[in-house]
Amino acid sequence: MNVQYLSRTAAIAALTCLAGMILRWVSPALVPFSILPVMVLLSGIILGAKYGALAMTVYVVLGLFGLPVFANPPFGGLAYLAKPSFGFILGYIGAAYVVGKIYRPQKFWTAVLAVLMGLVVLYIVGLSYLYAMMRWVLHKPTSLSLVLAIGFLPFIVSDLIKAGIAAWVGNRVVRSRANLNKGD
């Protein structure tokens, strides 16, 4: 394994942990939305498929081991598995992997395509988990339209904006790193 990529992976995992905790430190009025999707999508662009997914896996494992890195109560621990929204956290791993697989360095249009496909993966995993939890664990009457109304419609517009931010910032970071490497 490449030591440089492992250190970048650790840094992205740590920043993702901070992104999950930021709403507890700052008023939601100042930061009205989670920046976690931006971090997830950035990890795939900056680190690539393997290391981006690894960074998100580290984030998920740290949270499940009880570190308070998740955005909502109980903030960490195995109890989080019982939350209907936990599927979106699992989706972070797949989303980062897909983004890294699709993105071609320094090509902005592939960054846009990659983050959009990453969101598709994130929503497929998250909404599937939400449906399963509501239907078979919580035993609530549910339907696809209800799951979409709860887990998709309220968030898709802001997630598309975050995806655009991640594509632009991520592509700029990769281009800057490439330009620095040319100077060596």
N, C-alpha and C positions, 0 to 999 in steps of 0.2 A: 504494500500500500504506500502511496505517495504521502510523505509527511506534510508537505505543503497543503495538500487537499484535506488531510485529516485535521490540520489546525484550522483551516477555513470551515470545515464541517462543524467543528466544535464551536467556532465563533458564531456561525449561523444558528446552531442549536441554542446557544446562550442568548442570542438576540431574539429568537423566537420565544424563549422562556420569558424574557423581559416584555415582549409584546403581549403575551398572555396576561401578564400581571399589571400592565400599565394602567388599566381602568380602575384598579384598586387604589392607586396612588394619586391619580389625577381625576378631577371631577369629570363625570361623563358629559357635562355641558361643554368642557374644553376639548375633549376627544370623544365625539359622539358615536364613533364606530370602532370596531376592532381592526387592528392592523395585521392580525394574524394571517388572513389570506394573502396579503402582500408579501409577508415573509415566506410563506409556503411557495408561492409562485417564483419569488426571487431565488429561493434555494435551488430550484430546478435550473434556472437560467445561469446562475453564477457557478454552481457546483457541478452541474450535469446530473444525469439520471441517477447514477449509483450513489454519489455522495450527497445529493439533494435528498434522496429518499432516506439515506442514513441519518442525516441531520434531523429530519422529521421523526424518524424512529427513535432517536435519542430523546427528543422532546416528549414523545408519547410515553416512552418507558419511564423517564424521570417523573412525569406526572402520575403514572400508575403506581410507582413506588412510593408515592406520598408527598413528593415535593409540591409545593403550592404554585404550580406554573400554569394551570388552566385558568381560563378567564372567569368562570362562574363557580359558585359554591358547589361542591365542597373543595374546589380548587386543586384537588389531587387525591390520589388513593384509588383503590380498587372499586370503591363505591361509585366512581364516575362511570363505570361500565353500565350501571343501571340507568344512567341518564339517556333519554331518547336522542339527545343531540350528540352523543359520543361518536356516532358514526361519521360525523363531519371531521372529528379529530383523527379518526382512522383514515379518512379520505385524504388527509394531508400527505400521507406517505405516498399513496398512489398518484396524487396530483403532482407532487414534486418530481416523481419518477417520469411521468408522461411529459411534463414540461421539459425536463432535461433530454429526453429522447427526441423530441420534435425540434427543439431550438438548434439553429445553426449559428455559430458565433458570428457576431457583428452584422447579422441580417435581421433588421427590425421586423420585417413582415413575418419571419419565422417566430420571433418573440411573441408577436400578437397571436399568431395561430397557436403557439405552444401554450400560452396562458389561457386562451379560450378552451382548449382541449383539457387543460388542467382543471378548469372550473367544471367541465362536464364530468370528469372523473370524480371530483370532490362532491358534486351534487348526486351522482349516481350512488356512491357509497353512503353518503350522509342520509339521503332520502330513503334508501333501502333499509338502513338500520332504524330510522325513525318509524317507518311503516311496521317493521317486524316488532319493535318494542311496543308500539301502540296496540298492535293486533294480538300478539301472542304472549307478551309479558304483562302488559297493563290491562289486557282484555277490554279495550275500548273499541267501540264500533268505529271503523276507519275505512277510508277509501283513498284512491289515488288523488282525487281532487282535494280531499281534506289535507293530505300530506303535502301536496303542492302549496296549498293555501297557508299552511303553518311553516314549512321549511324552505320554500322556494321564492314565492312571490314577494314577501317582505324584504328579501335580501339580494335578489338578483341584480337590481340596478346598481346598488352600492358595490357589489362584488365585481361587476363589469368595470366600474370606475377604478377599483383597486387593481384589477387585472391590467388595465391600461397603464396605470402608474408602475406596476411591476415590470411590464414589458419595456417601458421607456427607461426606467432606472436600471434594470438589469442589463439591457443592451448597452447602455452607457458605461456601466461598470466593466463589462466584458471588453468593450472597445478600448477603454482607458487602460485596462490591464494589458491588452495586446500591444498598445502603443508604448507602455513602459517596458515590456519585454523586448521590443524592437531596439530600444535605446541601450540595452545591456550588451 
